[in-house]
Amino acid sequence: MMRARAVRKGLSQSYDVGRSADPSLEKDYLSTSTWEPRLTQAAVQSDSVTRNKGAELFEQANSEYDAGRYSKALALFEQAVTEGASSEVVFNNMGASLDALGRNAEAARCYRKATSTNSSYELAWHNLGNSLFIQELYPGAAQAYAQASSLNPDRLENWSGLAASYTKLGKSKKAAAAAGALSRFADKNPSVLLLQTDLYLDADLTGEALTSCKGYISKLPGSVEGYAHLGSVHHERGEYPKAIEAFEQALKIAPADKESWNNLGYTYFCSGVLDEALECFDKALEIDPSYKHAWYNKGYAYHGADLLEQAVDCYRRAIAIDPDDRVLWNNYGNALYNLGKYAESIPKFVEALAVDPDYEIAWNNIGNALEKMGEYVAAIPYHDRSLEISPDFDYALYAKGVCKSHTGDPEIGYDLVIESLDLNPSYDEAWKARSRIAGQLGRWDEALVSIEESLALNPEFDEGWRERGEILLAMGDPEAAHASFEMCLLCLSNARMDTVSGLSSVIRRGEVLARLGRFDEALANLETVLLTGKMDAASLPKLLEIRRFLNSMQLPKSVRDAADRCGDCKALLDYAAFLLDAGDAAGAEEVLSRAPHSEEDADRLLLLKARALAQRGDMDAADVLLRSAGRGHRADASKLRGDLAEARGDHAGASAAYKRALEEAPSDACVAVALARAQLRSGDPRAALRTADVALGIDARDWEPHKIRADALRALGLHDKADSELWKAKELLSASGLGHDETVDVVKG
């Protein structure tokens, strides 16, 4: 029986993990059966088989086939052929047995034998079309269905199969003609018009679909299936109010139709009406609590509204019903990814791959999660696997390019991002990545052009305006840079605090205020977030970062209280690192002693403990801890080795260690500054100049590279240039909020 076409569920990848995370939600689900060419079962035409032993075997084989014992049927058909029963009917029925066993390629060979034996045998042509369609061999399927329909134009499945094949081949005109041929069957069987509607929709012929569907309703005005289809057609046409009206009409006829409730909910969601959408999904779940698609769509609605904890719960419930759904696992992982729970998201993507090892989106999303965790080298093989499966997967090319730019291969990363943009020039994040890598390579004019391409695609892209401001600062145009930062603030002016991304936007607002030198506003903004109690782990490091930028380690009470009550391991480790920067090794050790155990952060914990020991002068104990750490944070470990060498006066050893750290973390300005300082102390002022330039390319706000450049230039006898660099350092220090006397002392020091 033909069933109502349902609204498709989900979205194509965005996150995406996505898409950023947001990379990758997928458009995948139908809440009712979609039409597929059905296998016409074996035709029994024993009168065409010679009456001999082969004929008896043929009859036995047919009986086994009718009883569903396909392996036995196949063996008997093969024996019948051996005994001389080798007509087109036998080969056709052998093919049907093989198809029933899932051996479609072998089945197709049998059907071809049947048609070569008798080229007018329409049933074998039809079955050949079905078998090739199942194998996604659409050109051959179309040829077979065309031959079958010419031999027997009265079999509607020939026309529907032909229409479906042409749709798969992207031949919409031919698909429309084949689907149109079904109209001749509508007088005897009005349900054919619903099949025709589905075929038109699959071919994106929504006008024709609407005509067919209305034709069905005119014949059967009380049919719930008719109005359910009508709602789907209007939905596909983007006519959401009409779709809602049609689904509501279906529910007047059948109030317990869970599929119509589900589809009505999805249409409300697409209309931007979340509350009504959730109510409809709940209605569907009242009717059937194990209705997977309603749980999925409810989760997707929460996901789209950035209510991620609720989305996670709905995805979990859907997976409990169907654990073999790759899209569900992937979107479950995406929700965790968007919550910032990158390590927790990876096992969900792995579960998607257990269902389908060739699911390129899940491979890419694992790489995205590792990238967010700073594991750039580890992420690359996952992007590579995704590209092995789908070489033109633009998101994977972009993501790999970003990782390459962080692992010392910015030129390769740049080329990969360009390749991604060639495939998809409308991805604003890829333009932003191109801009960042161009800046990393010192190509500031190109960086500016790229970020402006990103902003042309998305004028409300706050991160794009912020990046543009940083580029303009690096190009020596602070006035234009400040205007760009003000645009960023304008984009963030309506940032909410009741969702994860909204709170993140509020945090970004604080960072931009700090960049503009409006430090009191920045701290007030971020402390407001902190006091909500919702995002200690995310907001605390940002507050600490602003304190560092202010060159002030004194924390307001609200920040200290938040740090004391925070149970998040990452946030506590950031707090400990802040205290170490302030020279408070004892305070850092106290914080580290109460950091919760986390396998993910165990390595960094050891490194910070080693750093605290080194600050207290216990170099040997620090060395011992350092030898057992650093596997997952190689750059941090190399930097600490450099610090230990520097403390012992081994400037050459420190330079070597810092150089390794910079190779492992080429975007870490602190490491570049440490390397430049060590190179200067080891008597290599020219190398120090080059490395200080690298540091400024990473962070043009930092005063210390200018101080190092001044000392290096003075060592080379270039005193005028040295004085100019000292002036730049003084200007940057003044902008950071220090008073005049403090500024002079720091520059002199």
N, C-alpha and C positions, 0 to 999 in steps of 0.2 A: 504494500500500500504506500502511495506517495505521501510523504510527510512534509510539514511546513519547513521551508528554508529558514534558518535562524541567522540572527545578526552575528557577524564575525566578532570574536573577542580578542582583546589585547591590542598592542601596537607593535609596529616594527621597531627594531632595536633603537633604543635610545640611549640608554645609559651605557651605550650607551657604557661598566662596570663597566652601569655602565656605565656611552655613551656613556661615558660617562656614564657607566654605568652608567651618564646617566647613561654609557653607556649602555643595553640591549634588552627591552621587552619585545615580545614578538606578537604579531597578529596571526592567530592560529586557530581558535576554537569555533566550532559550530555546535549549538546546543541540540540540534537534531541531525539526522543522517543527511549527508550531502549525497547528491546523485553520482553514481559511478556506473560505467557500462557493466551490466551484469552478465555473468557467463550463462549462455544458453546451454542447458545440459545436453548430454549425449542424445542424439536422435537414434531411435531404434528402428531400423529399416531392414529387418532380417530377410525380407523377401528378395533383396538385391544380393544376398550372400548365397553362394553355391551351397546346396544341401549336402554337406559332407561333415567329417569330424570337425573341420574348422567352423562350420556353421553352428554345431552344438556348443563348441567352446565360446563362440561369439554370444550365443544366447545366455550361457552361464555368466559370461563377463557382464552383460547388461544387467542381469539380476543382481550381481554383486555391487555394481555401480548404483543401482536404484536403492540398495540397502545401505549405501554410504561406506561400503568397504572398498575404497578406491585402490589400495595396493593389490588386493586380490583381483579386482577387476582388471587392472593393468597387466598383471601377470597372465591372466586368461586371454586378454586381447592379443598379447604378444605370442602366446601359443597358437591362437587362431590364425595369425598371420603365417606362422611356421607351417601350419597345416593347410595353407592355401587360401584362407579367407582374407584376401588383401584388397578389398574394395575401398572406395573413398569413405564409406560409412565406418568401416573398421578403423581407418586412420583417424577419422574425426573423433570417434569415441575414445580411442587411445589418448588423443590430445586432451579431451575433456577430463579423463582420469588424471593425467599428468598435471593439468591446471588445478584440479581439486587437491592435489598433493603439494602444490606450490612450486612445481617444476615447470615454470612457464616457458623458459627457452626451449626445453624439449617438446613441450606441448605445441609451440609454434611450428617446430619442424614437422610434427605429425599433421597439423592442419595444412601445411604447404604440400605434403605428400598427397593429402586428400584432394586439394585443388588442382594439383598437377595430374592426378588420376582422372578428375572430372572438373574441368574449369567452370562448369555451370552449377556446381554444388554450392548453393548460396549459404547454407548453414556453416560450412567449413570456413568460408570467407568471413562470415560474421564472427565466428569463434576466434579466427586468426586476429581480427581487429581487436577483440577483447583482450586476448593474450598479449599482444604487442602494446596495447594501452597500459596494461598493468605493469609492463616492463619499462614504461615511459619512452617507448619507441614510437613517437607520435606520427612521424611521416609515414611509416609502414602501416600503422593503425588506420590512418586516414585513407590510404589507398585500398586497404582491405574492406573498410566500411563502405567506401564508394562503390567498389565492385559488388558487394552484397546488396546495397540499395538499388543498384541498376538491375540486378537479377530478381530482387523481391522488394519492390517499393512499398509493399503492404506490411512490412515488419517495422514497427516504429522504432525498435531498438537500433536498427541500422542507421536511421537518421539521427537519433540522439547520440549514438556513438560517433558518428561523423562530425556532428556539431561540436562535441566535446574535444575531439582530436584537433579540429581546426582552431578551437579556442586555445589549446595548449601550444599550438604553432604560431599564435598571434595573428591568425588570418580571420579578422572579425567579419569581413564581408561574406566569406564562404561559410563561417560559423552561423551567421544570421540566416543565410539561405537554407542551410541544413536544418536549423532549428525551426524555421518557418514552415518546413515541410510537415511538421507535426500537426499543424492546424487541421489537416484532412482527417485526423483521428479524433478530433475534439467532440464531434456530435455524438459518437457512441461512447466516448470515455472523457468526460470533462476534466478529469484529473490530469490528463495529458497537458492541459494548459498550465498547470503548476510546474510540471517537468519543463515545459517550454520556458516558463518564467525563470527557473533556475539556470537553464542553459544560456539565456540572454544575459542574466546577471553575471555568470561566470565569464562571459565575453565582454563585460562592461557595456552592454547595450541596454542601458537602464530605461530608455524610452520604450523600446520594444517590450521589455519585461513588464513595464507598467500596463501596457495595452493588453498583454496576455493575461495578467493577473486580474485586471478589471473584467476581462471577458469571462474568466472563471467565476468571479463573484456574481456576474449578471446571470449565470446559469444556476449557481448554488448560493443564493444570498445569505443563507444561514450557516455557512461553513466557517468554522473557526480557522481552518487551514488557509482559506482564502484571505481573511483579514491578517493572519499572521504573516503570510507572504507579502501582502500589501505593505505592512509595516516595514518588512525587510527591504522592499524595493525603495520606499521613500527614504529609509535610512541610508541606503547606498547612494541615493541621489543628494544626500545632505539636507533633505527636507524633514528636519526633526519634528516640528510640530505636527505635520501630517502623519509621520511615522507613529508618534505618540497616540494620535487619534485612532489610527488603525489598530494598534496593539490593544488599546482600551476597548475598542469594539469587539476584538477577539475575546477579551476577558469578560465582556458582558454575556457573550454566548457560552463561554466555558470558564467560569471563575477559578477553577482549580487547574488551569493549564499553566504548569510551572514554567514552560519554555517561553510563553508570552510574558509572564512576569519578569523573567530573566532578561528578555530582549527589550522590554519596556524600560527596565532599570538601566540597561546599557545605553539606550537612547537618551534617557535623562542625563546620564553621566556625560555623554558626548555633547549634550546641550549646555553643560556647565552647571547642572542642578544636582548637587551631590546628595542632599538630604532625601529627595524623592527617589533618587537612584538606589540608595541604601535601603529605603523602605520596600522597594520592589524586590530587591534581592532577598530581603528577609521574608517577604511573602512567598517567594519561590521555595525558600528553605523551610518554611512552615509546612508546605505541601510535601516536600521531600528533603529531609535533613541531610541525605547523602547525595544531593545533587551537586556534583563536582563543579560544573560550570558556573553555578551561582556563587559558590565559595570563591572560585577563581576571579570572577568579575567583581565581586565585592572587594576582594583584596586589591585588584587592579584599580578600582575606584579610590580606595584609601591611598594606594600608592601614588596615583595621579594628584591627589590632594595633599601629598607630602605628609600624610598621617601614617608613618612607616611602621610603627609598632603594631597598629591595627592591621596593616597589610600583611605583615609577617604572620600574625595569628591566622588570618584567613587562608594564606597560602599553605600554612602548615596543615590546616584542616582539609584542604583540597588534596594535598599529597597523601594524607592518611587514607583517603578514598581511592586514589589512583597513584601509587608510587612509581609507575612506569611512564610518567609524563615528563619529557625532557623540558618542555617550556615552563611547566610549573616549577621544577627545580631551579631553572635558570632565573626565573623572576623572583623566587624566594631568595636566591643569592643576591639578586639586584637590590632587593629591599634592604637586606643587611648591609650591603655595600654602601647604599645611600645613607644608612645610619652611621657610617664610619666604622662599621664592624668588619673590617676587611678580612681579618684572619678567619672570622666566623663564616664569611661568605664563600670562601674557597671550597669547603667540603660540599656545599650545595651545588656549585658548578661541577664538581667532580661527580656528584650523583647524576647530574644531567648527562655527563659523558658516559656513565655506566649504562644509561639507557641507549645512548647513541654516541659511539666513539668518534663519529665524524661530524659532530655538532660544533661547527667552527665558532659560533658565537660564545659558547661556554669556554672553549680554549682561550679565546681572546679575553674573556672576562676574568679568568684566573690571572692572566698577565696584567690586566688592569689593577686587580686587587694587590698583586705583588708590587706594582709600580707605586701605588699609594702608600705602601708600607716602606718605600725606599729601597726595595729589593730589585733594582733595575736590571742587573745582570741575570738574576733568576727569572725575571719576567719574560725576557726575550725569547727563550725556546717555546713558550706558550703562544706568543704571537706568531712565531715561525710555523708552529703546527697548524694554527688557524689559516695561515696563508698557503700551506701545502694543500689544504682542503679546498680553499677558495682564494685563488691567487689575486683576484680583483676585489678583495674585501677591504674597502677603503679605510674603515675604522681600525683594522688591524695594522695596516701600513702606517697610519698616523701614530698609533700607540707604540709601535716598534720604533718609529722615528724619535718619539719623545724619549724612550728608554736609551736609545743610542746617544742622544744628546747629553744624557746624564752619565754616561759611562766612558767619556773621553773620545767619542766619535761624532762630534757635532756635524761634520760635513756629510757623513753617511745619514745621520738623522735628518738633516735638512733635505737631502735627496728623497728620502722615504716620505716625508711630509709633502713635498712637491708632487710625488707620484700619487699620493692620496688625494690631493686637491685636483689633479688632472681627472680623477675618477668622479670626485664629488666636490665641485667648486663652491657648493653652498653650505659647507660646514664651517661655522664661525670659529669653533674651537681649533680646527686645523690651521686656519689663518693666524690665530693667536699663537699657536705653537711655532708656526713658521716665523712669526715676528720675534718670539723669544729666542729661537735658535740663531736667527740673523743677528740679534743683539749680542748673543754669546760669541759670535764670530766677529763682532765689531762692525757689522754692516748696518749702521744705524739708519741710513736713508731707506734701505730695503725693509728694515724692521718697522719703520713708521708707515710705509706704504702697506705692508701686510696687516698691521693692526687696524688700519683704516678700512681695509677690505672687510675685516671681521666686523667692524662697527657698521659698515654699510649694510651688511646682512642682518645685524642685530643691534639697532641703535640704543637699546636699553640694556646692553651687555656691560654691567658695571665693571667686571674684571677687565674688559677691553679698554674702557676709559682709563682705568687705573694703569694698565700696562702702557697705554699711550703716554700718560703723564711721566712714567719712569723713563721711557725712551726720550722724550723731549728734555728731561733733566740731563740725561747722558749726552744729548746733543747741544747742551749749553743754552737752552731756552726755558728758564724757570717760569717766566710769565705765562707762556703757553701751557707749560706743564701744570701749573696751578689751576688754570682754566679747565684742563682735562680732569684733574682731581675733583673740581667742583661739579663737573658733569657726572662723575662717578657717584658723588654724594646725592645728586638729584635722582639718579636711578635707584638709589637705596633709600630714598626718603619715605617710601611706604612699606619698608621692610617690617614684616610681622614678627612676633615673638612667640607664636603658638604652634609653630612647626619647626622641624629640624632645619630646613633650608632657610626659613625666615630668620631664625636665630643666628645662623651662620652669616646671613646678610647684615644683621645688626653688628656682628663682630667685625665684618669687613668695613662697615661704616666707621667704627672706632679706629681701625688701622689707617684709613684714609685721612681721618681727622689728624692723626698723629703725623702723617706724612706732610700735611699742610702746616704743621707746627702748632696746631690747636690742641695742645696736650691735655689741658684740663677737661675739655669737651670729650676727648678721646677716652680718657680714663673714666669719666663719669658714664659715658656710653657703655663701655665694657663692664664696668662694675655693676651697672643695672642688669646686664645679662647674667653676671655672676650671681647676683642676689636672687634671681629667679629660682636658683637651685636646680635648674634643668640641664645646664650645660657646663658644669664645672670642668669636665675633662677637656672640652673644646675651648672654653674662654680663658681659663687660667694661663695656658702658655702664651696667648696673645697679650694678656696684661703684662706678663713677665717680659715679653719681647719689647713692649713699649717702655717699660722701666729700663731695660738695657739701653734702648735708643736714647733715653733721657740721661744716660750715664748716671742714673740714680738707682741705688739698690734698696732704698727704704720703701717698704710696702705699707699701703694703708691697711687699717684693721680689717676691712671687708675682704681684702685679698688674703690676708693671713688666715682669717677665719675659714674662708673657702678652701684654702690649701689644707688646713687642719682637718676639715670634715670630709675632704675628697677621698674617695676610696678607689679612684681609677689609677691603675698602675702607671700609665703613660703620663698622666698629669703630675703625679708625684715625682716621677723621674725628671720631668721638666722643672719642677720646683727645686729638686735637689741640684740640678745643673745650674739653675739661677743662683742658688746659695753658694755654690762653688765659684761661680763668676764673681760673687761679692766677697769671696775670701772666707766664707763661713763654713769651713770643713766640718766642724762639729755639728752645726745645724743640718748640713747635708746628710751626714751619717745618721742622724736621728730620723730624718725623713725616709732615708733608704731602709732603715730597720723596720719601718711599718708599711712599706710598699707591699701590696698583696702579691703572692706568687703568680707569675705568668710566664709560661714557656716562651711565649712570643717575645717578651721583654727581658728574659733572663740574662741575655748577653749584655744588653745595655746596662743593666743593674750592676753586673760585675765591673764593667768599665768605669762607671761612676764611683764605685767603691774604691777602685784602683786610683782614680783621680784624687779622691779625698785623702787616701793614704799618702800620695805624692805631695799634696799640699801640706800635710803635716810633717813632711820630711822623711817619711818611711819609704824610701825608694825601693829597697829590696822587697818589702811586702807588696808594694805596688807592682813590681815586676812579676811576682808570682801570680797575682790575680790576672795580670795582663796576658800571661801565657795561656791561661785557661779561658780567656774571653776573645772576642773579636771575630768569631766565625761568621756571625750574621751582621756585624757592624764594622766591616773592615776599615772604612774610612776613619771612624772614631778611634779604633784601635791604633791605626797608624799615626793619627794625630797625637794620641797619648804617648806613643813611643817617642815621637818628636819632642813632646813636652818634657819627658824624662831625660832625654838626651840633652835638651837645652838646659835643664836644671843642673846637669853634671858638667856643663860647659863644653859639651861635644857638639859644636855648631854644625860641623860637617855631617855628623850622624843625624842631627835634627833635620837638616836640609833634606837628606835622603828619605827620612821617614815622612816628612811633610809632603814631599813630592809624590810619594806613593799614595798618601791620603788624597791629594788633589786629583790624581789620576782616577781614584775610585769615586770621588765626589767632586766633579769639576765645577759644580755650581755653588760650592761652599766658600763664601767670601772669607770666613774666619780662617780656614785652612790656607787660603792664598796669602792672607796677611801674615800668618805665622811663618810660611815658607819664605816670603820676601824678607821678613825680619831676620830669620836664620841665615839667609844668604848674605845679607848685609854684614852680620856679625862674623861670618866666616871669611870675609874679605872679598866678596864678589859683588860689587855695587851694580855692575851692568845687569847681572842676573836678577838682582833685587828690583831694579827699575822695571824689567820686563814683567816680573811676577806681580809687582804693585799695579801695573796696568791691567793685568788679568783680574785682580781683585776689584778694581774700579769698574771694569766691564760687568762684573757680577752685581756689585752694589755701588752705584755712583754716590750714595749718601755718606759713605764711610770716610771719616777724616783720616784714619791711620795710614792708609796707603799713600796719601799726600805727604804725611810726615816721613814715611820711609823713603819716598822719592826725594824729599828735601835732603835727607841725610846722605842718600846715595849720590845725588848731584853734587853735594858739597865735597864728598870724598873724591869725586872726579874733577874738582876744581871749578865747577859751574855754579858760582855763588849767586848770581842774579836769578838764575832759574830755580835755585834752591829756595831763595826768599819768596818767589812767586808760589811755590808749592806750600810753603809754610802759611802764606796768606790764605790759600784755599782751605787748608786744614783748620785754620782759625775760624773762617766763615762757617764751615760745616759744624764746628763745635758750638759756635754761638747759636746756630739754628736749632741745636739739640736741647737748648734750655739752660745751659750753664751760664753763670755770670762771667763778667769780663775777667776778673782775677783768676777764677778757676780755669778759664780758657787759656790764659797766658801760661799758667802753671803746667797744664797738660801738654801744650805745644812745646814748651821748653823741655819738659820731661821726655 
